[in-house]
């Protein structure tokens, strides 16, 4: 089966976003912006996965 580069890249991006969220919330005490960044940054992976399993008529 062929490797999916988009899936790999979106996962790596999500991991970086989680680390940035941890840095912002722990070190900089920024909570509002960091939560929004976390939700939007990790949503990309779920959208990629959803598009893989999409069906058309």
PDB file of N, H, CA, C and O in Angstrom:
ATOM      1  N   UNK A   1       0.832  -1.179   0.000  1.00  0.00           N
ATOM      2  CA  UNK A   1       0.000   0.000   0.000  1.00  0.00           C
ATOM      3  C   UNK A   1       0.880   1.246   0.000  1.00  0.00           C
ATOM      4  O   UNK A   1       1.936   1.281   0.631  1.00  0.00           O
ATOM      5  N   UNK A   2       0.429   2.246  -0.708  1.00  0.00           N
ATOM      6  H   UNK A   2      -0.429   2.217  -1.220  1.00  0.00           H
ATOM      7  CA  UNK A   2       1.210   3.467  -0.869  1.00  0.00           C
ATOM      8  C   UNK A   2       1.178   4.334   0.403  1.00  0.00           C
ATOM      9  O   UNK A   2       0.152   4.449   1.073  1.00  0.00           O
ATOM     10  N   UNK A   3       2.318   4.930   0.705  1.00  0.00           N
ATOM     11  H   UNK A   3       3.152   4.837   0.161  1.00  0.00           H
ATOM     12  CA  UNK A   3       2.407   5.811   1.869  1.00  0.00           C
ATOM     13  C   UNK A   3       1.676   7.123   1.612  1.00  0.00           C
ATOM     14  O   UNK A   3       1.672   7.633   0.492  1.00  0.00           O
ATOM     15  N   UNK A   4       1.068   7.652   2.641  1.00  0.00           N
ATOM     16  H   UNK A   4       1.072   7.238   3.551  1.00  0.00           H
ATOM     17  CA  UNK A   4       0.334   8.893   2.518  1.00  0.00           C
ATOM     18  C   UNK A   4       1.150  10.020   3.159  1.00  0.00           C
ATOM     19  O   UNK A   4       1.198  10.140   4.383  1.00  0.00           O
ATOM     20  N   UNK A   5       1.791  10.847   2.321  1.00  0.00           N
ATOM     21  H   UNK A   5       1.752  10.750   1.326  1.00  0.00           H
ATOM     22  CA  UNK A   5       2.631  11.925   2.833  1.00  0.00           C
ATOM     23  C   UNK A   5       1.817  13.002   3.536  1.00  0.00           C
ATOM     24  O   UNK A   5       2.271  13.584   4.521  1.00  0.00           O
ATOM     25  N   UNK A   6       0.621  13.267   3.033  1.00  0.00           N
ATOM     26  H   UNK A   6       0.253  12.794   2.232  1.00  0.00           H
ATOM     27  CA  UNK A   6      -0.216  14.288   3.648  1.00  0.00           C
ATOM     28  C   UNK A   6      -0.597  13.900   5.073  1.00  0.00           C
ATOM     29  O   UNK A   6      -0.641  14.746   5.967  1.00  0.00           O
ATOM     30  N   UNK A   7      -0.868  12.628   5.272  1.00  0.00           N
ATOM     31  H   UNK A   7      -0.833  11.942   4.546  1.00  0.00           H
ATOM     32  CA  UNK A   7      -1.208  12.137   6.612  1.00  0.00           C
ATOM     33  C   UNK A   7      -0.018  12.301   7.565  1.00  0.00           C
ATOM     34  O   UNK A   7      -0.183  12.711   8.713  1.00  0.00           O
ATOM     35  N   UNK A   8       1.178  11.975   7.074  1.00  0.00           N
ATOM     36  H   UNK A   8       1.312  11.641   6.141  1.00  0.00           H
ATOM     37  CA  UNK A   8       2.389  12.115   7.888  1.00  0.00           C
ATOM     38  C   UNK A   8       2.649  13.574   8.258  1.00  0.00           C
ATOM     39  O   UNK A   8       2.954  13.901   9.405  1.00  0.00           O
ATOM     40  N   UNK A   9       2.519  14.437   7.252  1.00  0.00           N
ATOM     41  H   UNK A   9       2.271  14.171   6.320  1.00  0.00           H
ATOM     42  CA  UNK A   9       2.798  15.856   7.488  1.00  0.00           C
ATOM     43  C   UNK A   9       1.773  16.494   8.411  1.00  0.00           C
ATOM     44  O   UNK A   9       2.123  17.327   9.247  1.00  0.00           O
ATOM     45  N   UNK A  10       0.507  16.107   8.266  1.00  0.00           N
ATOM     46  H   UNK A  10       0.223  15.430   7.587  1.00  0.00           H
ATOM     47  CA  UNK A  10      -0.512  16.681   9.144  1.00  0.00           C
ATOM     48  C   UNK A  10      -0.321  16.192  10.581  1.00  0.00           C
ATOM     49  O   UNK A  10      -0.580  16.936  11.526  1.00  0.00           O
ATOM     50  N   UNK A  11       0.130  14.947  10.751  1.00  0.00           N
ATOM     51  H   UNK A  11       0.340  14.343   9.983  1.00  0.00           H
ATOM     52  CA  UNK A  11       0.404  14.441  12.101  1.00  0.00           C
ATOM     53  C   UNK A  11       1.588  15.173  12.727  1.00  0.00           C
ATOM     54  O   UNK A  11       1.541  15.552  13.897  1.00  0.00           O
ATOM     55  N   UNK A  12       2.648  15.369  11.946  1.00  0.00           N
ATOM     56  H   UNK A  12       2.686  15.061  10.995  1.00  0.00           H
ATOM     57  CA  UNK A  12       3.818  16.091  12.458  1.00  0.00           C
ATOM     58  C   UNK A  12       3.463  17.533  12.811  1.00  0.00           C
ATOM     59  O   UNK A  12       3.952  18.079  13.799  1.00  0.00           O
ATOM     60  N   UNK A  13       2.608  18.139  11.992  1.00  0.00           N
ATOM     61  H   UNK A  13       2.210  17.695  11.189  1.00  0.00           H
ATOM     62  CA  UNK A  13       2.160  19.504  12.270  1.00  0.00           C
ATOM     63  C   UNK A  13       1.357  19.550  13.565  1.00  0.00           C
ATOM     64  O   UNK A  13       1.529  20.467  14.368  1.00  0.00           O
ATOM     65  N   UNK A  14       0.482  18.569  13.773  1.00  0.00           N
ATOM     66  H   UNK A  14       0.342  17.824  13.121  1.00  0.00           H
ATOM     67  CA  UNK A  14      -0.322  18.522  14.995  1.00  0.00           C
ATOM     68  C   UNK A  14       0.558  18.351  16.227  1.00  0.00           C
ATOM     69  O   UNK A  14       0.286  18.939  17.273  1.00  0.00           O
ATOM     70  N   UNK A  15       1.602  17.554  16.105  1.00  0.00           N
ATOM     71  H   UNK A  15       1.823  17.076  15.255  1.00  0.00           H
ATOM     72  CA  UNK A  15       2.522  17.365  17.236  1.00  0.00           C
ATOM     73  C   UNK A  15       3.226  18.686  17.574  1.00  0.00           C
ATOM     74  O   UNK A  15       3.391  19.029  18.745  1.00  0.00           O
ATOM     75  N   UNK A  16       3.638  19.422  16.529  1.00  0.00           N
ATOM     76  H   UNK A  16       3.504  19.143  15.578  1.00  0.00           H
ATOM     77  CA  UNK A  16       4.281  20.716  16.763  1.00  0.00           C
ATOM     78  C   UNK A  16       3.317  21.718  17.384  1.00  0.00           C
ATOM     79  O   UNK A  16       3.711  22.526  18.225  1.00  0.00           O
ATOM     80  N   UNK A  17       2.061  21.664  16.972  1.00  0.00           N
ATOM     81  H   UNK A  17       1.741  21.007  16.289  1.00  0.00           H
ATOM     82  CA  UNK A  17       1.047  22.558  17.531  1.00  0.00           C
ATOM     83  C   UNK A  17       0.818  22.252  19.015  1.00  0.00           C
ATOM     84  O   UNK A  17       0.674  23.168  19.826  1.00  0.00           O
ATOM     85  N   UNK A  18       0.786  20.980  19.361  1.00  0.00           N
ATOM     86  H   UNK A  18       0.903  20.236  18.703  1.00  0.00           H
ATOM     87  CA  UNK A  18       0.598  20.596  20.770  1.00  0.00           C
ATOM     88  C   UNK A  18       1.774  21.080  21.610  1.00  0.00           C
ATOM     89  O   UNK A  18       1.581  21.562  22.726  1.00  0.00           O
ATOM     90  N   UNK A  19       2.973  20.959  21.091  1.00  0.00           N
ATOM     91  H   UNK A  19       3.130  20.567  20.184  1.00  0.00           H
ATOM     92  CA  UNK A  19       4.154  21.439  21.823  1.00  0.00           C
ATOM     93  C   UNK A  19       4.132  22.956  21.973  1.00  0.00           C
ATOM     94  O   UNK A  19       4.512  23.483  23.018  1.00  0.00           O
ATOM     95  N   UNK A  20       3.690  23.655  20.939  1.00  0.00           N
ATOM     96  H   UNK A  20       3.381  23.227  20.090  1.00  0.00           H
ATOM     97  CA  UNK A  20       3.559  25.108  21.024  1.00  0.00           C
ATOM     98  C   UNK A  20       2.496  25.492  22.033  1.00  0.00           C
ATOM     99  O   UNK A  20       2.670  26.452  22.784  1.00  0.00           O
ATOM    100  N   UNK A  21       1.395  24.752  22.059  1.00  0.00           N
ATOM    101  H   UNK A  21       1.253  23.973  21.448  1.00  0.00           H
ATOM    102  CA  UNK A  21       0.338  24.991  23.044  1.00  0.00           C
ATOM    103  C   UNK A  21       0.876  24.831  24.467  1.00  0.00           C
ATOM    104  O   UNK A  21       0.596  25.651  25.341  1.00  0.00           O
ATOM    105  N   UNK A  22       1.643  23.778  24.685  1.00  0.00           N
ATOM    106  H   UNK A  22       1.871  23.113  23.975  1.00  0.00           H
ATOM    107  CA  UNK A  22       2.218  23.557  26.010  1.00  0.00           C
ATOM    108  C   UNK A  22       3.159  24.691  26.394  1.00  0.00           C
ATOM    109  O   UNK A  22       3.143  25.156  27.534  1.00  0.00           O
ATOM    110  N   UNK A  23       3.977  25.134  25.450  1.00  0.00           N
ATOM    111  H   UNK A  23       3.990  24.756  24.525  1.00  0.00           H
ATOM    112  CA  UNK A  23       4.893  26.239  25.725  1.00  0.00           C
ATOM    113  C   UNK A  23       4.131  27.511  26.067  1.00  0.00           C
ATOM    114  O   UNK A  23       4.457  28.192  27.039  1.00  0.00           O
ATOM    115  N   UNK A  24       3.114  27.831  25.269  1.00  0.00           N
ATOM    116  H   UNK A  24       2.849  27.278  24.480  1.00  0.00           H
ATOM    117  CA  UNK A  24       2.362  29.061  25.505  1.00  0.00           C
ATOM    118  C   UNK A  24       1.601  29.032  26.823  1.00  0.00           C
ATOM    119  O   UNK A  24       1.546  30.037  27.532  1.00  0.00           O
ATOM    120  N   UNK A  25       1.018  27.896  27.152  1.00  0.00           N
ATOM    121  H   UNK A  25       1.063  27.079  26.577  1.00  0.00           H
ATOM    122  CA  UNK A  25       0.218  27.850  28.368  1.00  0.00           C
ATOM    123  C   UNK A  25       1.075  27.749  29.630  1.00  0.00           C
ATOM    124  O   UNK A  25       0.707  28.299  30.668  1.00  0.00           O
ATOM    125  N   UNK A  26       2.199  27.062  29.554  1.00  0.00           N
ATOM    126  H   UNK A  26       2.497  26.615  28.711  1.00  0.00           H
ATOM    127  CA  UNK A  26       3.024  26.891  30.755  1.00  0.00           C
ATOM    128  C   UNK A  26       3.998  28.052  30.939  1.00  0.00           C
ATOM    129  O   UNK A  26       4.071  28.641  32.017  1.00  0.00           O
ATOM    130  N   UNK A  27       4.740  28.378  29.893  1.00  0.00           N
ATOM    131  H   UNK A  27       4.680  27.900  29.017  1.00  0.00           H
ATOM    132  CA  UNK A  27       5.788  29.392  30.008  1.00  0.00           C
ATOM    133  C   UNK A  27       5.254  30.823  29.952  1.00  0.00           C
ATOM    134  O   UNK A  27       5.645  31.676  30.748  1.00  0.00           O
ATOM    135  N   UNK A  28       4.362  31.068  29.008  1.00  0.00           N
ATOM    136  H   UNK A  28       4.044  30.375  28.361  1.00  0.00           H
ATOM    137  CA  UNK A  28       3.902  32.440  28.781  1.00  0.00           C
ATOM    138  C   UNK A  28       2.572  32.755  29.450  1.00  0.00           C
ATOM    139  O   UNK A  28       2.136  33.906  29.439  1.00  0.00           O
ATOM    140  N   UNK A  29       1.925  31.757  30.030  1.00  0.00           N
ATOM    141  H   UNK A  29       2.280  30.822  30.038  1.00  0.00           H
ATOM    142  CA  UNK A  29       0.634  31.918  30.713  1.00  0.00           C
ATOM    143  C   UNK A  29      -0.423  32.511  29.790  1.00  0.00           C
ATOM    144  O   UNK A  29      -1.249  33.318  30.216  1.00  0.00           O
ATOM    145  N   UNK A  30      -0.392  32.109  28.534  1.00  0.00           N
ATOM    146  H   UNK A  30       0.279  31.454  28.187  1.00  0.00           H
ATOM    147  CA  UNK A  30      -1.389  32.540  27.543  1.00  0.00           C
ATOM    148  C   UNK A  30      -2.362  31.389  27.340  1.00  0.00           C
ATOM    149  O   UNK A  30      -1.969  30.322  26.868  1.00  0.00           O
ATOM    150  N   UNK A  31      -3.628  31.594  27.691  1.00  0.00           N
ATOM    151  H   UNK A  31      -3.947  32.461  28.074  1.00  0.00           H
ATOM    152  CA  UNK A  31      -4.581  30.492  27.672  1.00  0.00           C
ATOM    153  C   UNK A  31      -5.608  30.599  26.545  1.00  0.00           C
ATOM    154  O   UNK A  31      -5.941  29.588  25.927  1.00  0.00           O
ATOM    155  N   UNK A  32      -6.110  31.784  26.267  1.00  0.00           N
ATOM    156  H   UNK A  32      -5.839  32.606  26.769  1.00  0.00           H
ATOM    157  CA  UNK A  32      -7.172  31.932  25.276  1.00  0.00           C
ATOM    158  C   UNK A  32      -6.649  31.652  23.874  1.00  0.00           C
ATOM    159  O   UNK A  32      -7.213  30.835  23.147  1.00  0.00           O
ATOM    160  N   UNK A  33      -5.587  32.321  23.504  1.00  0.00           N
ATOM    161  H   UNK A  33      -5.129  32.985  24.095  1.00  0.00           H
ATOM    162  CA  UNK A  33      -5.022  32.144  22.167  1.00  0.00           C
ATOM    163  C   UNK A  33      -4.477  30.734  21.976  1.00  0.00           C
ATOM    164  O   UNK A  33      -4.619  30.156  20.899  1.00  0.00           O
ATOM    165  N   UNK A  34      -3.863  30.183  23.000  1.00  0.00           N
ATOM    166  H   UNK A  34      -3.748  30.652  23.876  1.00  0.00           H
ATOM    167  CA  UNK A  34      -3.268  28.855  22.865  1.00  0.00           C
ATOM    168  C   UNK A  34      -4.332  27.773  22.690  1.00  0.00           C
ATOM    169  O   UNK A  34      -4.111  26.810  21.957  1.00  0.00           O
ATOM    170  N   UNK A  35      -5.483  27.916  23.351  1.00  0.00           N
ATOM    171  H   UNK A  35      -5.662  28.698  23.947  1.00  0.00           H
ATOM    172  CA  UNK A  35      -6.547  26.927  23.176  1.00  0.00           C
ATOM    173  C   UNK A  35      -7.123  26.983  21.766  1.00  0.00           C
ATOM    174  O   UNK A  35      -7.435  25.952  21.171  1.00  0.00           O
ATOM    175  N   UNK A  36      -7.258  28.184  21.245  1.00  0.00           N
ATOM    176  H   UNK A  36      -7.004  29.022  21.729  1.00  0.00           H
ATOM    177  CA  UNK A  36      -7.775  28.330  19.896  1.00  0.00           C
ATOM    178  C   UNK A  36      -6.779  27.763  18.875  1.00  0.00           C
ATOM    179  O   UNK A  36      -7.174  27.115  17.907  1.00  0.00           O
ATOM    180  N   UNK A  37      -5.504  28.012  19.101  1.00  0.00           N
ATOM    181  H   UNK A  37      -5.183  28.539  19.888  1.00  0.00           H
ATOM    182  CA  UNK A  37      -4.459  27.470  18.237  1.00  0.00           C
ATOM    183  C   UNK A  37      -4.468  25.948  18.266  1.00  0.00           C
ATOM    184  O   UNK A  37      -4.316  25.301  17.230  1.00  0.00           O
ATOM    185  N   UNK A  38      -4.644  25.381  19.447  1.00  0.00           N
ATOM    186  H   UNK A  38      -4.767  25.907  20.289  1.00  0.00           H
ATOM    187  CA  UNK A  38      -4.673  23.924  19.586  1.00  0.00           C
ATOM    188  C   UNK A  38      -5.845  23.315  18.819  1.00  0.00           C
ATOM    189  O   UNK A  38      -5.676  22.318  18.117  1.00  0.00           O
ATOM    190  N   UNK A  39      -7.011  23.901  18.949  1.00  0.00           N
ATOM    191  H   UNK A  39      -7.148  24.710  19.519  1.00  0.00           H
ATOM    192  CA  UNK A  39      -8.172  23.310  18.273  1.00  0.00           C
ATOM    193  C   UNK A  39      -8.088  23.455  16.760  1.00  0.00           C
ATOM    194  O   UNK A  39      -8.434  22.523  16.034  1.00  0.00           O
ATOM    195  N   UNK A  40      -7.640  24.594  16.276  1.00  0.00           N
ATOM    196  H   UNK A  40      -7.359  25.351  16.866  1.00  0.00           H
ATOM    197  CA  UNK A  40      -7.565  24.768  14.819  1.00  0.00           C
ATOM    198  C   UNK A  40      -6.380  24.009  14.222  1.00  0.00           C
ATOM    199  O   UNK A  40      -6.474  23.513  13.100  1.00  0.00           O
ATOM    200  N   UNK A  41      -5.280  23.912  14.944  1.00  0.00           N
ATOM    201  H   UNK A  41      -5.204  24.315  15.856  1.00  0.00           H
ATOM    202  CA  UNK A  41      -4.106  23.215  14.427  1.00  0.00           C
ATOM    203  C   UNK A  41      -4.261  21.712  14.373  1.00  0.00           C
ATOM    204  O   UNK A  41      -3.706  21.063  13.486  1.00  0.00           O
ATOM    205  N   UNK A  42      -5.009  21.149  15.308  1.00  0.00           N
ATOM    206  H   UNK A  42      -5.459  21.677  16.028  1.00  0.00           H
ATOM    207  CA  UNK A  42      -5.198  19.701  15.310  1.00  0.00           C
ATOM    208  C   UNK A  42      -6.399  19.276  14.473  1.00  0.00           C
ATOM    209  O   UNK A  42      -6.550  18.091  14.174  1.00  0.00           O
ATOM    210  N   UNK A  43      -7.251  20.215  14.093  1.00  0.00           N
ATOM    211  H   UNK A  43      -7.128  21.177  14.335  1.00  0.00           H
ATOM    212  CA  UNK A  43      -8.419  19.889  13.264  1.00  0.00           C
ATOM    213  C   UNK A  43      -8.002  19.496  11.850  1.00  0.00           C
ATOM    214  O   UNK A  43      -8.747  18.811  11.150  1.00  0.00           O
ATOM    215  N   UNK A  44      -6.838  19.917  11.438  1.00  0.00           N
ATOM    216  H   UNK A  44      -6.232  20.473  12.007  1.00  0.00           H
ATOM    217  CA  UNK A  44      -6.369  19.609  10.082  1.00  0.00           C
ATOM    218  C   UNK A  44      -6.249  18.097   9.893  1.00  0.00           C
ATOM    219  O   UNK A  44      -6.646  17.569   8.854  1.00  0.00           O
ATOM    220  N   UNK A  45      -5.713  17.410  10.875  1.00  0.00           N
ATOM    221  H   UNK A  45      -5.391  17.839  11.719  1.00  0.00           H
ATOM    222  CA  UNK A  45      -5.563  15.962  10.777  1.00  0.00           C
ATOM    223  C   UNK A  45      -6.894  15.249  10.659  1.00  0.00           C
ATOM    224  O   UNK A  45      -7.020  14.287   9.900  1.00  0.00           O
ATOM    225  N   UNK A  46      -7.888  15.708  11.400  1.00  0.00           N
ATOM    226  H   UNK A  46      -7.786  16.489  12.016  1.00  0.00           H
ATOM    227  CA  UNK A  46      -9.194  15.068  11.307  1.00  0.00           C
ATOM    228  C   UNK A  46      -9.849  15.342   9.956  1.00  0.00           C
ATOM    229  O   UNK A  46     -10.570  14.491   9.433  1.00  0.00           O
ATOM    230  N   UNK A  47      -9.606  16.506   9.395  1.00  0.00           N
ATOM    231  H   UNK A  47      -9.021  17.197   9.820  1.00  0.00           H
ATOM    232  CA  UNK A  47     -10.162  16.808   8.073  1.00  0.00           C
ATOM    233  C   UNK A  47      -9.507  15.958   6.982  1.00  0.00           C
ATOM    234  O   UNK A  47     -10.170  15.530   6.038  1.00  0.00           O
ATOM    235  N   UNK A  48      -8.214  15.722   7.120  1.00  0.00           N
ATOM    236  H   UNK A  48      -7.675  16.071   7.887  1.00  0.00           H
ATOM    237  CA  UNK A  48      -7.508  14.869   6.154  1.00  0.00           C
ATOM    238  C   UNK A  48      -8.048  13.453   6.234  1.00  0.00           C
ATOM    239  O   UNK A  48      -8.301  12.821   5.208  1.00  0.00           O
ATOM    240  N   UNK A  49      -8.223  12.959   7.434  1.00  0.00           N
ATOM    241  H   UNK A  49      -8.018  13.472   8.267  1.00  0.00           H
ATOM    242  CA  UNK A  49      -8.742  11.607   7.623  1.00  0.00           C
ATOM    243  C   UNK A  49     -10.169  11.482   7.097  1.00  0.00           C
ATOM    244  O   UNK A  49     -10.532  10.471   6.496  1.00  0.00           O
ATOM    245  N   UNK A  50     -10.971  12.511   7.325  1.00  0.00           N
ATOM    246  H   UNK A  50     -10.677  13.333   7.813  1.00  0.00           H
ATOM    247  CA  UNK A  50     -12.348  12.506   6.842  1.00  0.00           C
ATOM    248  C   UNK A  50     -12.393  12.513   5.318  1.00  0.00           C
ATOM    249  O   UNK A  50     -13.240  11.853   4.716  1.00  0.00           O
ATOM    250  N   UNK A  51     -11.496  13.249   4.703  1.00  0.00           N
ATOM    251  H   UNK A  51     -10.807  13.785   5.192  1.00  0.00           H
ATOM    252  CA  UNK A  51     -11.488  13.308   3.240  1.00  0.00           C
ATOM    253  C   UNK A  51     -11.027  11.986   2.619  1.00  0.00           C
ATOM    254  O   UNK A  51     -11.403  11.666   1.491  1.00  0.00           O
ATOM    255  N   UNK A  52     -10.224  11.228   3.341  1.00  0.00           N
ATOM    256  H   UNK A  52      -9.918  11.488   4.257  1.00  0.00           H
ATOM    257  CA  UNK A  52      -9.800   9.916   2.846  1.00  0.00           C
ATOM    258  C   UNK A  52     -10.975   8.954   2.732  1.00  0.00           C
ATOM    259  O   UNK A  52     -11.039   8.146   1.805  1.00  0.00           O
ATOM    260  N   UNK A  53     -11.886   9.045   3.662  1.00  0.00           N
ATOM    261  H   UNK A  53     -11.834   9.701   4.415  1.00  0.00           H
ATOM    262  CA  UNK A  53     -12.993   8.091   3.724  1.00  0.00           C
ATOM    263  C   UNK A  53     -14.279   8.665   3.155  1.00  0.00           C
ATOM    264  O   UNK A  53     -15.353   8.110   3.386  1.00  0.00           O
ATOM    265  N   UNK A  54     -14.195   9.739   2.432  1.00  0.00           N
ATOM    266  H   UNK A  54     -13.322  10.190   2.244  1.00  0.00           H
ATOM    267  CA  UNK A  54     -15.390  10.359   1.858  1.00  0.00           C
ATOM    268  C   UNK A  54     -15.917   9.526   0.687  1.00  0.00           C
ATOM    269  O   UNK A  54     -15.155   8.881  -0.032  1.00  0.00           O
ATOM    270  N   UNK A  55     -17.212   9.558   0.522  1.00  0.00           N
ATOM    271  H   UNK A  55     -17.831  10.083   1.107  1.00  0.00           H
ATOM    272  CA  UNK A  55     -17.853   8.849  -0.578  1.00  0.00           C
ATOM    273  C   UNK A  55     -18.687   9.843  -1.367  1.00  0.00           C
ATOM    274  O   UNK A  55     -19.305  10.746  -0.802  1.00  0.00           O
ATOM    275  N   UNK A  56     -18.694   9.665  -2.661  1.00  0.00           N
ATOM    276  H   UNK A  56     -18.192   8.932  -3.119  1.00  0.00           H
ATOM    277  CA  UNK A  56     -19.542  10.517  -3.498  1.00  0.00           C
ATOM    278  C   UNK A  56     -20.601   9.669  -4.182  1.00  0.00           C
ATOM    279  O   UNK A  56     -20.477   8.446  -4.256  1.00  0.00           O
ATOM    280  N   UNK A  57     -21.630  10.315  -4.675  1.00  0.00           N
ATOM    281  H   UNK A  57     -21.731  11.308  -4.614  1.00  0.00           H
ATOM    282  CA  UNK A  57     -22.738   9.579  -5.300  1.00  0.00           C
ATOM    283  C   UNK A  57     -22.406   9.089  -6.660  1.00  0.00           C
ATOM    284  O   UNK A  57     -23.239   8.455  -7.308  1.00  0.00           O
TER     285      UNK A  57
END
